[in-house]
Amino acid sequence: MIFPRAMAPRLYDHMLTICRDEGFLPGSIRHARNPNFVHGLVLAGRGIHLNSAPTTPLADGLVWRPLQDAPLAWLTSVVWVPSRHNEAIAAFAEAVAEGLVAAGHHIADKASNG
């Protein structure tokens, strides 16, 4: 199961490319984005779901396992015009970085202040 491509085309393509490159070719792809629906499909034996580590307990019968060598990466970025950089943008960027780190994400590098 994977989210619909229209939600994030580059991430969708990246995930399927990594699966293919690592030798995993799903027999079919089912699009789903509601976590409860996805969990129900997994519990019914209708597939697997690739996702980051859960932040809340999973339903009985579900388990999460990390991928070997962690080949998938979910990248997030923020863009702004350097000439319009201001304190609000700096505070926003810092808050986002702190929130991502608190949720267990790795920050590759800090953005330039332009």
C-alpha positions, -999 to 999 in steps of 0.1 A, spaced: 0 0 0 12 35 -8 -4 69 -8 -18 82 -42 9 95 -65 -9 129 -68 -2 136 -31 36 136 -35 48 125 -70 85 127 -64 83 108 -31 60 82 -47 84 77 -76 114 76 -52 98 49 -31 89 27 -60 123 32 -76 141 21 -44 118 -9 -41 127 -19 -77 164 -13 -73 164 -34 -41 147 -63 -59 112 -58 -45 86 -58 -72 51 -57 -58 25 -78 -77 1 -49 -74 -1 -15 -58 -31 -3 -38 -35 34 -30 -46 43 4 -39 72 27 -61 68 57 -40 50 84 -70 30 97 -78 18 62 -41 9 55 -39 -10 88 -71 -29 80 -57 -39 46 -25 -51 62 -44 -70 90 -65 -86 62 -33 -99 46 -38 -77 15 -2 -63 15 25 -43 33 29 -7 40 62 12 39 63 40 65 85 56 91 85 42 127 51 47 144 49 74 170 19 57 187 12 20 195 0 -1 165 -32 -20 165 -30 -56 178 -16 -79 151 5 -52 134 43 -50 137 67 -24 124 102 -34 112 130 -12 99 143 -19 64 178 -33 62 203 -6 53 175 20 54 175 28 16 145 50 17 146 86 28 118 111 32 132 146 24 116 178 34 127 213 24 115 249 27 123 276 1 121 313 3 134 343 -16 167 354 1 159 391 -2 127 385 18 144 366 47 133 380 80 129 371 117 95 353 110 111 330 84 141 323 107 117 314 136 96 292 113 127 274 100 140 268 135 106 256 148 103 232 119 138 218 125 131 214 162 98 196 155 114 173 130 143 164 153 119 159 182 99 135 160 131 115 154 141 129 120 177 136 110 185 172 98 210 169 70 221 205 71 209 239 81 195 262 54 215 293 44 201 325 58 206 341 23 
